[in-house]
């Protein structure tokens, strides 16, 4: 019985260590659209995206085409000129905070979301 408990404790310890050691950031390049945290994919009209950020407290966000996930973009001032536009973002995704720290944002060909 003691050996079994020791073995289970050992396995749990290794599993916990793997979870703690796993990185939450990933560098890469993604294509999607700059939207806001209020409407996400529901509305990508540039004027409304900008209005939601300026007047309603939303943040600029990035809807990635491939996964359909939404991430908050940082820095916000770099994302602002691309409101409602298809872009390619280079940087680091932080899955713990659901953000992308962009090193560059460039215009990309528009793509249908559905």
Secondary structure, 3 states (H helix, E strand, C coil): CHHHHHHHHHHHHHHHHHHHHCCCEEEEEEEEEEEECCCHHHCCCHHHHHHHHHHHCCCEEEEECCCCCEEEEECHHHHHHHCCCEEEEEEEEECCCCEEEEEEEEECCCCCCC
